[in-house]
Amino acid sequence: MRNLVWVILFIAALMATWWAGLPVLAILLAVLCGLAGLLYFIAGAARAGDGRTEQEREGHERFLRDIPPPPG
């Protein structure tokens, strides 16, 4: 719901800039904010992970590293 509020505010600001007679600034604003939003979503997907903290991941990896290989 918060994202919807931000989108509505962005569109209102874009329309106000356009109606103020600054279409080039409005287009530049739309492009820059669009790129920032895209990077935000990409970074969010990369940050999601599996829900463990970095210490938990390191501890688990350390535990797996100390296990001897299976006899073979």
RABEL-V842458 format. One record per pair of residues at least 24 apart in sequence whose ideal C-beta (glycine too) atoms are under 6 Angstrom apart, sorted by the first residue. I is the first residue (numbers start at 1). J is the second residue. D is the distance in Angstrom with one decimal. If there is no record, write none. Layout:
i=I j=J d=D
i=I j=J d=D
This chain:
none
